[in-house]
Amino acid sequence: MKKNLLAVVALCVLSSGAAMAQQAEGPWMVRARAVHLDSANKDSTPLGLAINDKTIPEVDVTYFFNQNIAAELILTVPQKHTLSAGGTAIGSLKHLPPTLLVQYHFNAPGFKPYVGAGVNYTRFSGVRLPAGVDIDRNSVGPALQVGVDIPLAKNLYLNFDVKKVFIKTDVSAGGAKLGTFKADPVLVGVGLGWRF
């Protein structure tokens, strides 16, 4: 009986080892990207609000549950933007937009395309606006993604990534709501990824 139990345990260990061997790469991937943020600047207030476009650093950590399904957490540092009204600078703000996405990775020869969908939380800080004008400090919205990882060497990938992130905030003056400003940026990124 003990011999049979030991044989079953050994078989399970060997099987799991073989499965891990088939998965040549580990479940983690870290990417570093340069990302250009292009804001949609949709404004329902009478102010004609807009923030400037800019290129920002971005880091993401991805965990692969299996060959096709992964979860990605996207991080950056707080980004400062100039806020303009009718083309004239009226102040500035910072935003921190961590985003969590669930991805599907396709099996393709020579490259690894993927799509993703998830949620973005943006926290506005360092808000400097004319007296009496204010914005809501928090935004929660959906995020969509499409990208591709191209193998360069063992565990090293060239990454191209495009995201649409929905970010909005209510704008008020003297305590009365004027409307909603939607940044809703498209983020186009390029960088390197390491799988381990």
N, C-alpha and C positions, 0 to 999 in steps of 0.2 A: 504493500500500500504506500509506504513512504517512498519507495523507488518510483512508483507511478506518479506521485505528487511532485517529486523532484524533477522528473522528466517533463511534466506539464509546465512547471515553473521555468525550466531551462528553455523549453520551446517558446514560451511567451517572451522571455528576455531576448532570445535570438530573433524572433519575429519582429519585435519592436526595434531591435538594432538594425535589422534589414530595412525596415520602413524608414528609419532615420537616415540610413545610407542612401536610400533612393531620393530622399529630399536633400539634395546636395548643398543647399543653403539653409541657414538658420531662419527662424521665424521673425527676426527683427530687421528693420531697415531704417536708416537715418539718412535724410537728405538735407542738403544745404543749397538754397536757391537765391538768385537775385530775381526780384519780382517787380514788374512795373504795374502800379496801381492807377487805373484809369476810371475816374468817378463819373457816374451817370449824371449827377447833380440835378435831380428832379426836385423841384421846390414848389409847394402849394401855397407858400406865403407870398405877400406882395413885395418881398424884399429882393427877389432874384438871387438867392444864396448859391454859393458854389465853393468847393474846396479844390485846392491845386492837386494835379497829378504828380506822382513821384515814384522813384524806384527805391525799394526797401529790401532789407535782408529778411530771409525767412528760413526757419528750420522746422522739419517735421519728423515725427517718430511714428513708424508704422509697425503694426503687429499682424502677421499673417496667421489666421486661424487654420487655413489649409492652402492649397495651391492657388485658389481663386478668390477667397474672401479675406479681406483685411480691414483693419480700422486704422485711421490716420489722425493724429493730433497735430495741428499746425500752430506754430508759435512764432512770435516776433517780439520786438521791444516796442513800447509805446511810440507811435508815430505822430509827429507834429505837422499840422496843416494850417495854412493861411485860409481864413474864411472871408469870402468877398461877398458884397452885395452890389448887384448891378455893375460888376467889374471893378469895384473899389474895395480895397482891403479894409475890413472893419474889426478884425480881431484874429484870434487863433485858438486852436484846440488840439488836444492829443487824443488818440484813440488806441486802445489795446484790443485786438480782435481775434482771440483764440477760436479755432474752428475744429470741430470733430466730425469726421466723415467715415462712412462705411463704403468700402470699395469692392468692385468686382474686377479682377484681373483676368484678361483673356489669354488663352494659350496660343501663341503665334510664334512661328520660327524666326529667330533672329532679333525679335524685339517683344516687349511686353506692354501692350496698351491696357488702359484701365479707365473705368468711369466711377464716379463717386457722388454721394449725396449725404447731406448731414445738416448740422446746425451750427450757427455762429452766434457767439455772445460778444458784444462790443461794449467796452466801458470807456466813456468820454471823461477826460480829466484835463487839468490845466486850461480850463475854458476862460478865455479873455474876450469879452464882448462889450459893446456899449452899455452904459448904465440902463438898467431896466430890461434888457434883453437877455434871455436865458434859453437853455436847451435841456431836454431830458438827458440824464447821464447814462442810461442803459438802453441797449438794443438787443433783441433776440430775433433771429431770422434764419431762413433756410440758406443752404450753400450747395452749389452744384460744381462738378469737377470732371474734366477729361484730361488724360495725360498718357505719357508713354515712357517706359524705361528701356534704354538701349544698352546692351552689354558692351563694356569697353575692355574689361579684364575680369579675372576671377573676383566675384562679389562686388565689382565696381560698375556703376551704371551712369550713363548720361541721361538726365531727366528733362523732359519738356512737359509743362503743366499749365492748364488754363482753368481758372475758377471764376464763377459768378457768385458774389456774396451780397446778400440783401441786408443793408444797414440803414436804419432810419432813426430820426429823433424828432420829437415835437418841439416847436419853437414858440416861445411866449414873449410878450412884452407887457410890462406892468402887471404881470400875473394873469393876463388873458392870452389864450392860445391863438397864435396867428396862422398856424398851419403845420405841415410836416415837411421836413427836409429829408430826402432819400439820397444817400451817397451811392448805394448799389453798385459798387465798383466791379469791373472786370480786372482780374489779376493774371498777367501772363508771366510765367517764370521759366527759368532755365538754371540747371544746377547739376550736382553730382549726388549719387546715392550709394550707400555702403550697406550690403546685406550681410548679416551675421547671425 
